[in-house]
Amino acid sequence: MHLISDRTSSCVKRIFVSLMDAEATVTFKNGSIYYYENVSRLAIANLMLNKNMSLGFWVNKNLVNKNLVNKDNVTCHRMAI
């Protein structure tokens, strides 16, 4: 997993991503942690390479509600703290 934490965001504290496994674990500033599978590898690569991208923007565009719509077969699990 690769840590992404040096970006601006009013709601996201940090994101761990795995390009190889197509996974992301998001820690929000309120303490909630969510784990996502089947995340677009292109989206993960874009996040890793684009140092100016907001974490909140990336989460909203690539993860939020994807498990409800199931457009990209993204599954989400809230992790117990």
SULQUIVEN-V797274 format. One record per residue. N is the residue number from 1. SS is DSSP state (2 for helix, 1 for strand, 0 for the rest). Layout:
N_SS + N_SS
This chain:
1_0 + 2_1 + 3_1 + 4_1 + 5_0 + 6_0 + 7_0 + 8_0 + 9_0 + 10_0 + 11_0 + 12_1 + 13_1 + 14_1 + 15_1 + 16_1 + 17_1 + 18_1 + 19_0 + 20_0 + 21_0 + 22_0 + 23_1 + 24_1 + 25_1 + 26_1 + 27_1 + 28_1 + 29_0 + 30_0 + 31_0 + 32_0 + 33_1 + 34_1 + 35_1 + 36_1 + 37_1 + 38_0 + 39_0 + 40_0 + 41_2 + 42_2 + 43_2 + 44_2 + 45_2 + 46_2 + 47_2 + 48_2 + 49_2 + 50_0 + 51_0 + 52_0 + 53_0 + 54_0 + 55_2 + 56_2 + 57_2 + 58_2 + 59_2 + 60_2 + 61_2 + 62_2 + 63_0 + 64_0 + 65_0 + 66_2 + 67_2 + 68_2 + 69_2 + 70_0 + 71_0 + 72_0 + 73_0 + 74_0 + 75_1 + 76_1 + 77_1 + 78_1 + 79_0 + 80_0 + 81_0
